[in-house]
Amino acid sequence: MTRKLGTITAAVAVAVSLGACSTDDGAASSSEQAAPPAVCAPLPPADITTASGWVGYVGSRPDDVAFVVDDGRGRTVEHRAADTVPLASAIKVVHLAAYARAVASGELDPAEPVPLSEWERWYLPNTDGGAHPKALQRLGVTDPDATVPLEQMVTAMIQESDNAVPDYLRDRLGDAALADAAAQGGWDDLEVPTLLGSTIALLDPAISRDARWDAAQRYAHDGAYREQVMRMAPGDDFPAVTARVQESGVTGSAAGLASLHRAIATGDFGPGSDVAREHLEWQPAPPGLDGLGFKGGNLPGVVTEAMTIRRSDGTVATAVLLTSHLSSEDYLNVIGGNFAHQQLLLEAMTDPDTASQLSCAV
């Protein structure tokens, strides 16, 4: 049970398959959501270890899944797209978008050296699946008195899924900057998130949703409270912890998340699109594609992913999958290194048959 709950917000960050995928050059266009086939084939058995098994899982748990798939050529499939559901670290694209706009306007300098102590002011140890230590290792930061270029902090937020950087950026840029960045990407109903505050509320159920940011700021600036929080533990009851995740975690909609990712990938986001896109597309694109951007995340019982691909013909495909109420076995399978849900999204964006299967599943 320690492995399940000892790392509250382990990061799904780096496992997008780089195998070849179809570019669907001959796909027909349609201006409407793709309808399921007249006769749907039986769904595969639910199995989160394979892409096809995920289709079966979606069909078996439709109330626990939300998704949007847009192949960029007129074919879309969606389910519970407007519902408010847990997002986990997938929300960090909002902080990235706000950062990118601030860089484009000259408000922020990516090369600015930030004291490590200011970054770690927002860091709650042993709650991020080791993301922060892994980021420091990749960046070669070993001196507690070191400074880190702001841009490198942002790479840690996206690549390792560091949880301290988002709240550092919110504190520095302000709530309006995050909300405006989301709205610029077509996401108008954003609940401004706090990763640290949500984690503290998970540890301390007495903290309400409205008090999460206050708790995060108190942790960052009140040493005694910081020590108190660091002594808290979520407990070993997986169902109880997953229930608290639903209550305290960051939330949003698949439609909003997909819209922001798409705007960044196409450039419709405006100034800062290139900055954000470069961070999201930090891994090489699969053969046949010009770019692949993604940001996912997880919390106990929750796995999320948002992804875009850019093709040489200028089209952009977008896919978002948000799941909740995963069993402890399934959750451990994902955070243990099985990323079949990412393969499902790649196939849904490039293979009409997979998109049709998803449509049949719900």
Secondary structure, DSSP 8 states (H G I E B T S, - for coil): -HHHHSSTT----S----S-----TT----SSB----SS--------TTSHHHHHHHHHH-GGGEEEEEE-SSS-EEEESTTS-EE-GGGGHHHHHHHHHHHHHHTSS-TT-EEEHHHHHTT--TTSSTTHHHHHHHHHT---TT-EEEHHHHHHIIIII--SHHHHHHHHHH-HHHHHHHHHHTT--S-----HHHHHHHHH-TTS-GGGHHHHHHHHHH-HHHHHHHHT----S-HHHHHHHHHHHS-EE-HHHHHHHHHHHHHSTT-TTHHHHHHHHT-S---TT-SEEEEEEEEETTEEEEEEEEE-TTS-EEEEEEEE----HHHHHHHHTT--HHHHHHHHHHH-HHHHHHHHHH-
